[in-house]
Amino acid sequence: MKITRQELKTEADLFVLKDVWSRLEQGEEMTSFQTYEWHRLLLKEWTGWKLHAIYSRCFVYVAWDGDAAVMLLPIIEYKFSTRTKWFGSKKGIYLLGHGSYSDYLNAVFVTFREDAFSSILDALRKDFPGKRLCLTSVREDSSLAAYLLAKGAACEEFTVAVSLKMKESPEAYQASLSKKTRANLRKAVNRINRDGIDYEIEVLGRIEDQALLDEMVKIHVKRILVKNTKHDGILHMLSAEIRKAYRKYRDLHNNIIAMSMAENENSRIVLIKMNGQLAGYEYCLREAQCYRLVQTCFDEKYKFYSPMFKGIFDFIMQCHEDRSLREIDFTRGDEEYKRSLGGEETRLYQFTL
């Protein structure tokens, strides 16, 4: 098994691997977060933060069986720790996408081959002696997780993702929801109707409307400020203010979601409008049989009407008309609305080698 390494400094460095990558990303276990296009945006995000070049480097390791590439492993090396109480990473090797909006991390392959992955590990040990390899957001149902567990690797901690398996019809889906969920949906509808709100849902593809894009970014920034406001002690308030400043800067100046909305052909953007105004949105990535919901956000002034709880429900109902779809994936995070709308949890493991 031959292993090669490609350092990534510019998009041209990644483009060298486009044909190989585009073939391997067709594997059944691959998601939108393993595609060439998503990694192009990850690299764009990384180069957009000028300090990254000082303390980190990006590489792609390729395993070859003869003349055929059988596995890619995109990584980022942190040459020293940038970890603070609020953000950053410890010194070591991570899969590229760690700390960004990549909900699932993995190698890139059509079929997982133990010899290919172990050969890449040997190359990493040789190239980065003594450094730890940290594999985060690895799905419990992935071949990578199975391989690592079989080799005795310990799962240090886990988070969760939530997804919904499609029912046979919109009616069957609605009937599968709990009485409490159906009652909450009726309450949202009643509030909208009682106050004479003109409610509208619209689904777009990749967008070129910069004004609309800016409006969605502003809504997300405002939501960040609300969610990270703490009032329980001076230290919590200080840490919240630091997180807010960091997240706000990142959203306004180096926003991979905004980049993807404008550049990724697999983008699907669900707009929820009330009285002609944008009340909220959800950003999805469309795959052959799945929608991955990457970001959901709403304007706080419409909170009383539960715009995204109703909006996501309505979108799911529409999706049940598309018989090619098998799953609506709410992705990483265990927010209550995901379970209320029928989602089931999948664990995401973290391994350190």
PEDAPE-V398365 format. One line per field, one symbol per residue. burial: # if it has 24 or more other C-alpha atoms within 12 Angstrom, else .. Layout:
BEGIN
burial = ???
END
This chain:
BEGIN
burial = ..#########..#..#..########.###################....#...#########....###########.........##########################.######..#.......#########.####..#......#..##########.....##..#...#..##..##..#......#########.....#############..#...........#..##..##.###.###########.#########..###########..###########.#..################....#########...#################
END
